[in-house]
Amino acid sequence: MTDDSLETFLQPLFIQKNVSLAPYNTFRFEHKAQYFAEIDSLDLLTEALRWAKHIDIPVTVIGGGSNLLISDEVLGLVLVNRLMGKTAEVSGDSVLLQVSSGENWHQLVAYTVEHQWYGIENLALIPGTVGAAPVQNIGAYGVEVKDVLTRVQVLDVMSEALEWLTAESCGFAYRDSHFKGLWQGRYIITAVEMQLHCLPSYSLNYGGLKQQIQGEVTLAKVFDAVCAVRQSKLPDPAKLANAGSFFKNPIVNAEQHEELKRRFPNLVSFPFGEAFKLAAGWLIDQSGWKGVIHKGVGVYDKQALVLVNYSEHKADALLELESKIKQSVLDKYGVFLEREPVKLPAVDAMASIVEGGIQ
């Protein structure tokens, strides 16, 4: 089938062609989508998937674009998730909250704080959409979204069936889930269900969060403290293009950790089960990268974990900088850094990805 026939064959009016993705990723890279649509209903989502199947093109679903590295033109159909809505059922001391996947994550956290529902206040100011939260198992200050999730609603790409998956079945791990691996390309997340609490319950022992709160601890104070700490360390994507934390904190076994502590007594690390999680930002900082500018991109001068885009329209310079940082840390510490943002184009020809920012 030729390009011309692809463009006209059963193409719904809401699907556009050759659209720049610059407004839809916080790095603001200008690579284009071959086909593009914003989806605000399950009916439109199903119609778009059927059209893509008819002409045999891949489908990629994105959310807020805040945990996304677009490195080239994206072939096939790119769908931006705009599914909205939320419902809450309060029972005794708990609340069951169902939220559509296109909702803004930080706005949801603020909503729960306003209603005095406890559980996700430590995850304030994480950019992105609700649908991205299970994919990456977003986390901050000792809390991960898996701690509150009960179910995830998905649309099966092949069968078009809508179903609920239990949180236990999703394979949640550190910044990981089956949606990134085993299930990649199979499901599109359409909603999440989480259980929050109506009675005070706090997690304050990570990252010096407790020291940021003066006087009596309240839900609003925890929320404000998390926002203040993040704003002091991380650049606003609306002002300086970035995707939040660019590297995952690497995990090493006890033996490797002991050797690293012997060689580098000031190593910043945290127990992680029987292993240890290293602070990737510290490793990058100590390798001399903090504040470095490479062509039109660089390492943020207040947090070495964040890569920023000053002037580039394409991702080439950022990929070069990423490679240099990885090699430098590997040479000095023997530790491999893994990228956190989702890279597009995806390897899987039928990849369905919902992304979002994490810290």
ZIUR-V189232 format. One record per pair of residues at least 24 apart in sequence whose ideal C-beta (glycine too) atoms are under 10 Angstrom apart, sorted by the first residue. I is the first residue (numbers start at 0). J is the second residue. Records with the same first field share a line. If there is no record, write none. Layout:
I: J  J
//
This chain:
0: 53  54  55
2: 33
4: 54
5: 33  34  53  54  55  56
6: 33  34  54
8: 50  53  54
9: 46  49  50  53  54
10: 34  50  53  54
11: 36  43  46  47  49  50
12: 36
13: 37  38  39  43  46  47
14: 43  46  47  50  51  76  77  78
15: 77
17: 72
18: 73  77  79
19: 312
20: 61  64  67  69  72  73  77  79  343
21: 64  69  240  312
22: 64  79
23: 61  62  63  64  67  69  77  79
24: 61  63  64  65  66  67  68  69  236  240  242  308  314  340  343  354
25: 63  64  65  66  67  126  127  235  236  237  239  240  241  242  243  308  340  356
26: 64  65  67  68  69  70  236  240  241  242  245  296  306  307  308  311  314  317  340
27: 64  69  236  240  241  308  310  311  312
28: 64  67  68  69  70  71  240  308  311  312  313  314  315  317  343
29: 69  311  312  313  314
30: 69  70  71  72  73  312  313  314  343  344
31: 69  71  72  73  74  77
32: 59  61  69  72  73  74  75  76  77  78  79  343
33: 57  72  73  74  75  76  77
34: 58  73  74  75  76  77  78
35: 59  73  76  77  78  79
36: 76  77  78  79  81
37: 77  78  79  80  81  101
38: 78  79  80  81  82  101  187  189
39: 79  80  81  82  83  99  101
40: 81  82  83
41: 82  99  152  154  159  161  187  189  190
43: 78  81  82
44: 78  80  81  82  154  159  161  187  189
45: 154  159  161
47: 76  78
48: 76  78  154  155  156  157  159  187  351
49: 159
50: 76
51: 75  76  78  156  349
52: 156  157  159  349
55: 348  349
56: 348  349
57: 184  344  345  347  348  349  350  351
58: 156  184  187  348  349  350  351  352
59: 184  341  343  344  345  347  349  350  351  352  353  354
60: 100  130  154  156  186  187  188  189  350  351  352  353  354
61: 127  128  130  131  341  343  352  353  354  355
62: 100  101  102  103  104  126  127  128  129  130  131  132  134  188  352  353  354  355  356
63: 101  103  104  105  125  126  127  128  129  130  131  236  353  354  355  356
64: 126  127  128  131  236  242  340  354  355  356
65: 104  125  126  127  128  131  236  241  242  243  340  354  355  356  357
66: 125  126  127  128  131  134  135  137  242  243  244  245  339  340  341  354  355  356  357  358
67: 127  131  242  340  341  342  343  352  354  355  356
68: 242  245  306  314  317  318  321  338  339  340  341  342  343  354
69: 313  314  340  341  342  343  344
70: 313  314  315  317  318  342  343  344
71: 313  314  315  342  343  344
72: 343  344
73: 343  344  345
74: 344  348
75: 344  345  348  349  350
77: 343  344  352
78: 187  351  353
79: 128
80: 128  129  130  131  187  188  189  353  354  355
81: 128
82: 128  129  130  152  187  188  189  190
83: 129
84: 190
85: 110  111  129  190  191
86: 190  192
87: 111  114  116  195
88: 192
89: 114  116  195  197
90: 194  197
91: 196  197  198
92: 117  196  197  198  200
93: 117  118  194  195  196  197  198
94: 118  193  194  195  196  197
95: 149  150  192  193  194  195
96: 147  149  191  192  193  194  195
97: 149  150  152  163  190  191  192  193
98: 128  129  130  132  152  190  191  192  193
99: 128  129  130  152  188  189  190  191
100: 128  129  130  131  132  133  134  151  152  153  154  187  188  189  190  191  353  355
101: 128  129  130  188  189  190  353
102: 128  129  130  190  191
103: 127  128  129  355
104: 128  129  130  131  132  137  144  355  356  357
105: 226  229  356
107: 132  191  193
108: 222  225  226
109: 222  226
111: 147  193  195  218  222
112: 217  218  219  221  222  223
113: 218  219  222
114: 195  197  218
115: 195  196  197  198  199  217  218  219
116: 147  193  194  195  196  197  218
117: 147  195  196  197  198  199  200  201  202  218  221
118: 142  144  146  147  193  194  195  196  200  202  218
119: 144  146  147  193  195  222
120: 195  200  201  202  218  219  220  221  222  223  224  225  226
121: 146  201  202  203  205  206  208  221  222  224  225
122: 146  147  222  225  357  358
123: 221  222  223  224  225  226  227  228  229
124: 222  225  226  227  228  229  230  233  235  243  356  358
125: 225  229  233  243  244  355  356  357  358
126: 229  233  235  236  237  241  242  243  355  356  357  358
127: 242  243  353  354  355  356  357
128: 188  353  354  355  356
129: 188  190  191  193  353  355
130: 178  187  188  189  190  191  353  354  355
131: 178  188  341  352  353  354  355  356  357
132: 176  188  191  193  353  355  357
133: 164  166  169  171  176  177  178  179  188  191  193  353  355
134: 169  174  175  176  177  178  179  182  183  186  188  341  352  353  354  355  357
135: 171  173  174  175  176  178  179  247  339  340  341  353  354  355  356  357
136: 169  170  171  172  173  174  175  176  178  179  357
137: 174  355  356  357  358
138: 173  174  205  357  358
139: 205  206  208  225  228  229  244  357  358
140: 202  203  204  205  206  207  208  209  221  224  225  228  229  358
141: 201  202  203  204  205  206  208  269
142: 201  202  205  225
143: 171  172  173  174  357
144: 171  176  191  193  357
145: 169  170  171  172  173  176  193
146: 171  193  194  202
147: 191  192  193  194  195  196
148: 176  191  192  193  194
149: 191  192  193  194
150: 190  191  192  193  194
151: 176  177  178  186  188  189  190  191  192  193
152: 186  187  188  189  190  191  192
153: 178  182  185  186  187  188  189  190  191  351  353
154: 185  186  187  188  189  190  351
155: 182  185  186  187
156: 182  184  185  186  187  349  350  351
157: 184  185  186  349
158: 185
161: 187  189  190
162: 186  189
163: 189  190  191  192
164: 188
165: 192
166: 191  192  193  194
172: 250
173: 247  248  250  271  272  276
174: 244  247  248  337  339  357
175: 247
178: 351  352  353
179: 341  352  354
182: 351
183: 345  346  347  349  350  351  352
184: 345  347  348  349  350  351  352
185: 349  351
186: 351  353
187: 351  352  353
188: 351  352  353
189: 353
205: 269
206: 269  358
225: 358
229: 302  358
231: 301  302
232: 280  299  301  302  304  305  358
233: 299  301  302  304  305  356  358
234: 299  300  301  302  305  307
236: 307  308  356
239: 297  299  305  307  308  309
240: 296  306  307  308  309  310  311  317
241: 296  297  299  302  305  306  307  308  340  356
242: 305  306  307  308  317  338  339  340  341  354  355  356  357
243: 302  304  305  306  339  340  355  356  357  358
244: 279  280  302  304  305  306  339  340  356  357  358
245: 279  280  283  298  299  302  303  304  305  306  307  317  320  321  324  336  338  339  340
246: 279  280  282  283  303  304  305  306  321  324  325  328  336  337  338  339  340
247: 276  279  304  336  337  338  339  357
248: 275  276  277  278  279  280  281  282  304  336  337  339
249: 275  276  277  278  279  282  328  332  334  335  336  337
250: 274  275  276  277  334  337
251: 275  276  277  332  333  334
255: 332  333  334
258: 333
259: 332  333  334
262: 331  332  333
263: 331  332
266: 332
277: 328  332  334  336
278: 303  304
279: 303  304  324  328  334  336  337  339
280: 304  305
282: 324  327  328  329  331  332  334  336
283: 324  325  327  328  336
285: 328  331  332
286: 323  324  326  327  328  329  330  331  332
287: 324  327  331
288: 320  323  324  327  328
291: 320  323  324
292: 316  320
293: 317  319  320  321  323  324
294: 319  320
296: 320  321
298: 324
302: 358
304: 336  339  358
305: 358
306: 338  340
314: 342  343
318: 342
//
